[in-house]
């Protein structure tokens, strides 16, 4: 094991550089901070490149068993002192765990779907926190995959990992273009349900129990004309208040759980 005590160490500089999207894409790497997020990633079979840890910041000495798990998965183990770790950590109150993982590189063709799949498609979502929250919902609801189309934020963004609580590793994720995703869905007979305030039907009036892709759009502008024109169904969430829209992650959660409810309901 290696101990780093200088913020000028090349490894430290690399960790800081990975906060930038261009550097993540060029290196093919991303950061995962936090014991719970790292533990879930390892449980899901992700293989870290390196694990940086700081015993002085660890909140529970029993968590140290994660070092052996990460090493067994192929990670280099590198100890940082508290000053250096706090420099590379990207959130307040770090718990002494930070790992470097390969970026997710799945393609649409790599996805393995159930006979009656439920997918979430997010078009041009801008805020990492929203994308992470949708991943948490997808994990909780048993969604087959999340497809991020024409993304404005990348899946390796540290705030996506943080807000997803590690669900980035438990839910299959793909980045793809909208055109290729639409073709891929139609070839597999998966109906497209577009979430839009302009829809004529409320989401709970629709039949959502078959092979389905729920599609939500950017926070400010919603779905593009392409998705609205190609949708098999359009779904509206009724609004009684003065605010004109819900947060996109909440809208996605409502539609997903309505689909889950219908799939569990007794068939007439």
CORJO-V587317 format. One line per field, one symbol per residue. burial: I if it has 16 or more other C-alpha atoms within 10 Angstrom, else O. A space follows every 50 residues. Layout:
burial = ???
//
This chain:
burial = OOOIOOIOOOOIOOIIOIIOIOOIOOOOIIIIIIIOIIIIIIOOOIIIII IIIIIOIIOOOOOOOIIOOIIOIOIIIIIIIIOIIIOIIIOOOIIIIIII IIIIOOOIOOOOOOOOIIIIIIIIIIIIIIIIIIIIIIIOOIIIIIIIII IOIIIIIIIIIIIIIIIIIIIIIIIIOIOOIIOOIOOOOIIIIIIIIOOO IOIIOIOIIIIIIIIIIIIOOIIOOOIIOIIOIIIIIOOOOOOOIOOIIO IIIIIIIIIIOIOOOOOO
//
